Amino acid sequence: MKFNTRFNLRKANSKKSEKIYLICRFRGERLVYPTSFNVIPKHWNKEKEEIRNVIEEIERDSINKYLRDLKQAAKSFYTNAIINNTPFTKEILKTELDKWTGKTFEEKPIFKSWLTNYIKDSNERINPKTGRKISYRTIQEYNTTFKYLKEFEKENKEEIQFENINLNTLKDFRDFLTSVKGFAVNNIAKHIDNLRQFLRAAQLEGIEINPQAINPAHFLIKRENAENIYLNENELKQIEDLDLSENATLDKVRDLFLIGCFSGLRISDFTNIKPYNIKGNYIEIVQFKTGNKVTIPLHDVVRKIFKKYDNKALPKISDQKFNLYIKDIAKKAKIKEQVEKQQTKGGEKIVQVLEKWQLVTSHTARRSFATNAVKRGIPIQVVMRITGHRKESVFLKYIKLNHFEFAEIMQKHLQQQL
């Protein structure tokens, strides 16, 4: 059985440089194997299957020797297979030629393909901190970060791959989010954090990652205190007394919001309180985000709301719609105190003066609970047990008292000592 080989050019009459191919025929099979070299067809000797002796082809002798050696290697692989009576196909021949030419390398994972699968599998992955599956909201954030990474890649005109991600990648991505997207610094920090999380997950799978890219000490992410607001007890009373009997949706949202304000629960928890969570004068519930079990005194306002719904499961609403409706409710309640909001956005400090209702969200409820409790003089450690906070530094970010309100608290304590 013969093993025939020859070198050909794909387009023999072309005026442009063409790749040199090794053609192998055996046992009815045909392998067309590309070499690493090109030649202008008029410089190619078809009969001798080599580059002609022309001045323009400076490396002709080295290339011709390489081609002869390659052809001999292909014949040797076939001969050895016959002698050893081992299988031999064009796929096997290609593999052997790849090894000989040095084309064989460990296939490196493609960043975007890996990240697509990572996000796709997130809904089945367990968060080691909570023992629960990754939340839908977190997966949404992953997808948003991925979207901006692809936009950054297009803007930067360089494909993102694991092997070229380094500190400069993080800095350039930060600058892209700042200058091109015009994002606020806290939003930018969230996307940088997500990128680092992706890289750490890839590293755990054995993918080689530049250690500086995932070490926070090498690249600090700027954050700033958000100018978040809280609603004091008088403002909560304005919302409670609001007549919403002609709008059932706003009425339900108002009720849910007040439960959050007087329980300190997140929206993922106060919209999911079940009748069995009510234990006499307390609410006992396992927090969705952290998995912590908390016991909360049942406030009269909350008791009244549960009675309104016959102590049954509370109405459901999406987070997005909730945040839209609660602003409308706060506006109707005339919560119009002017608030100055400072934010670094697009690399510049932006100062806005807004009415307080414009800043109300679902999380204002939890912030209001914590702030009003501290304002009443309840020890921070006690409030933290109710809210489920474990770190005082995190809890204190929820306290939105101004300097005068802190002074008032101190004055009350001084008067009690007299």
N, C-alpha and C positions, 0 to 999 in steps of 0.2 A: 504493500500500500504506500503510495507516494505522498510526500509532504512538499507541496509547491509553495514557494514564496517569491514575492517580487515587490518592489517599491513603485508606487504610482502617485501622480498628482491628481487631485480631484478635477481640476480644469486645466487640461494640457495646453490650451490655446489662450489662456488668460494673459493679460499684460501686467497683472498684479502678482504680488508674491503669494504663492499657494503652499498649503501644508503638505508635507510628505507623509504618505500613508504606507504602512506595511500590510500587504495582502497575503493572508495565509489560507491555503485550500487543502483539505484532507478529509477523507471519508465522507465526502458529500457536504462538508461544512465549509463555511467561508467566514473568516474574521477580518474585518477592516480595522486596523489598529493605528491611531494617530500618533505620530512622533512629536517631538518638541520643536521640530525645525521646519522652516519655510524656505522656499526658493522661487525665484522668478522662472517660469517655465522655459524661457529661451536659454536659461543657464543650466537646464537639467538634461542630462544624457539619458534618454529613455532606454537605449540598448544596454548600456553598462550599469544603469540604475544608480547613478551617482551625479554629484554636482560637477559641471565642467570646469576645466582649468581656466577660469577667467579672473581678471584682476578684481572685479567687483565683489567676488565671493572670497573674502579674506580667510574665513574659517573653513574653507572647503575640505581641506585634508582631514581635519579633526572630525568634521561632520561625516565625511565618507567612511572613515574608520568606524565611527559610532554605528553607522547604518549596517556595515558588514558584520560587526559584532552582534548587533541586535538580531539580524537575520540568522546568524549562527546559533544564538541563544534559543530562538524559536524552534529551530530544527532539533537542538539538543533536548528540549523539553518533550518534543514528540518522540524522539528516539528512546529516551529513558522510559517513557510510558509504555512503549512497545516491549522493551527489554524486560521491564518489571511487571508486565501484564496488568497495568493499572488503568483505570478509566481515563479517558482523555476527550474533552469536548472543547468547543471554542470558549466557553465560559472559564474552564480550567486554564486554558492557554492564556486568556486575557489576564487572569489573576497572576499567573507566573510572570507574564511580561510586565505587569504593574510593579511586581516586586523587583524585577531586574532593572527597570527604568527609574525606580524610586518614587513612582506615583502612589504606591500603597501607603496610606497613612490612616491613623485612627480617625474615624469620621467624627468631626466636632459637632456638637449640638448647635442648631441654629436658634439664636435668641428669640426671635419672634414666634417661631413654631413652638419652642419650649414654653414661652409665656402664654401662648394661646391655650395650650393644654393645661398649664398650671391654673389658669383662671377657670377653665372649663371644669376642672376636677375640684375646684374649691368648695362647691356645695356638698361634697362628700368628705371633705377633709375636716379633721377635728382640731379645734383651737386648744393647744395644750394648757393654756391658762384657765379656760373655763370648762374643758371637757365636752364642749358642744360643737356642733357644726358651724362653719363660717357663716356669718349672717348675710342676708341678701344685700343689705346696705354696704357691707364691706366689699362684697363682690362687685357692686356698682362702682365703688371707688377704685377698685383694681382696673376695671374696664376703662374708667375715665383717665387714669394714669397711663394706661397702654395707648389710648387714643392720642394723648399728648406726646408720648414717646415717638409714635409714628410720624406725627407732625414735625417734631424736632429733627428726626432723621431726614425728612424731606428738606427741611430748611437748612440743615447742616451739610446736606449733600454727601453724607457718609453713612453706610449701612452699620447699624448697631449690631455688634457681635460680642459674645462673652469675652473673647481674647483682646478686644480693643476698648473695653470699658475700664476706665481708670478715674483718677481724681478730676482730670480735665473734663471728662464726660459729665460728671456731676455738676461741675462749675458751669459748663456750657448749657446744660439742661436748665439749671437755675436761671442763667441769663436769658435763655429763650422764654421761659415762663414769665420772667420779669419784663423784658423789653418787647417781645413779640406778642405775648398773650396779655400782658398788662395785669397780671394777677397780684393779689395781696400776699404779703410775706407768709402769713400763716397757711394760706392755700398752697403756696410753693413748698413750704416745709412738709406738708402732707404728701405731696407727690414725690419729693425726694425720699421721704421715709418709705413710701411704697416701693420705690425702685430698689432701695437697699434691702427691703424685705424679700423682694424677688431674688436678688443676688445671693442673699444668705440661704434661701431655700434651694437655689441651684447648687450652691457649695455643698449642702448636706447630701445632695444627690451625686456628689463626686465630681462635679464640674469645677474646673480650675477658675478661680475668681481672684482678681487683683485685691490683695488684702486691704490696701489703702481705701478702696472704693466702698468697703463695708464697715470701716472703722470710724465711728463718729468723731474720734479724737483728731483725725486728719482733715475733717471737713465739717465745721460747725454750721448748723442750719439756723439762720436767724428767725426768731419768733418775737412777737410783741403781744402784750396784754390786750385782749379784745375788750373794747368798750361796751361790755354787755350791761344790760339794765336788770333791775328787779322791780316788782310791784309791791308797794307797801300795803299795809292792812286796809287803809282807807280806799286805795285803788282796787283792791280785791273785792271790797264791799260794793264798790260802784259796778263791778262786773257781775257780782252775785245779784244785785237788785235790778239789773237790766231786764226790761220786758222783751223777751224774744218769743212770745207765744205764737206769733204769726210766721215764724221761721224755724221749723223743726230741726233743720240741720245745724243752724247756729246755736240753737238751744242745747243740742247734744254736745257740740264742741265746747261750749261754755262750761257745761257740767264736767266734762272730762278734764278740762284745764284746771278747774277749781280743785278737783280731786288731786291733781298733781301738785298744786300750790299748797295743799294742806296735808300732803303725805310725803312729799319730797321724792317721789318716784319718777323715773324716766318715762317717756311716752311709751316705750316698749313694754313697760310694766303697768302704768296706770290705765292703759287701754285694754289690759288683759286680766284685770282683777276678776276672779270668779267668786260666786257665793261662798264656796268653801274656804276662801282666803280670809273671810271675816270670822274672827274668833272672839266673840263677846265684844269687848271694848277695844279690840286691836285688829290690825291687818297683819297677817303673816304671809309673806310671799318670798319666793326665790327670785332674785333679780336675773333678768334674762342676759344682760351683758356680762356680769361677773360670776354668776352662779352663787352669790352670797345670799344667805337667808337673813331677812330683816323682819323685825317686829315693830310696828308703828302704831302709836295711839290713834284711835278712831276719832277724828275731829267731828264736832257737831255738824259742820257744813257737809262733810263727806257722808255722815250717817243720813242726813236729810236727802242727799242725792240718791243714795242707794234705795232709800224708802220710796223715792219718786219712781224708780224702775222696779218696784216690787221685789227688791233684793235679788234681782236676777242679773244675768251677764250684761255688761255695759255695751252700748253701741260701738261699732267699729268704724274707723275712718283711716285713710292713708296719711302718712306723715306730711306729704306734700300739700294735700288739701287742708289738713289741720292747720299748718302754718299760714296758709292763705286766709282761712276763715277766722283764726284767732286775732289777726290784725284788724279785720273788719269789726270784730266784737269789741276790741279795745278802743277802736275809734268811736264806735257807737257809745261806749261808756265814757267818752270825753277825757281819755287819758292823753292829754295833749301837752304835757310839760315839755319844754324844749330841751334837747339833749345834744351836746357837742360830741361828735364821733370822730376820732382821729385814727387814720389807717395809712400804712405805707402800701401804696399800690402802684405797680409799674415803675418802681424805684423812686417814687416821689411821695411825700407826705400829703395826704388828702384830709382836709378838715371839712366836715359836714355838720350842719345844724338841722336836726330832725325832730319831729314830734315823737314822743315816747311810744305811741301806739305802733309806729312804723318798725320798731325794733323788737316787738313782742314775738316770741316763737314758743314752740312746745317746751324748750329747755328753760324758758323764763320761769316756768312753774317750779322746777327743782331749785333754781337759783333763788326764787322768792322765798321758798320754804326755809332754806338754809339761812338766808340773810335775816328774815323776820325772827327766826328762832334765836339767833345770836343777838339781835337787837333787843329781844325780851330779856336777855341776860342768861339764857340757858347755856351752860358750859359747852365749849366747842367739842369736847370729847363725847358728851352725851349726844349732841346733834350728829356727829359722825357715825355713831352706832346706829342711828335711825336711817341715815342716808346710805350707809354701807361703805363710806369712804375709809380706807385704811391708812392713807398718807395725809398728814395734816397739810402739807404743801399743796396737794391737789385740792383738798377741801377749801382752803383759804381763797382759791381762785373764784369760788362761788359766792364769796361774801362781797357784796357790792355797795357797802356803806361808804358815804363820803366822810370827810374829816369832821364835819359838824355832828353827824350821827354817831361817830365813835366818841366824840366829846360828850354827847348826851348820855351815852351808856356809862361812861366814867363818872359823870356827875351824879347819876342815880345811885351808883355804888357808894360814892362818897357820902351822899345824904343818908343812906341806910346805916352807915357806920357812926353817924352823929347821934 
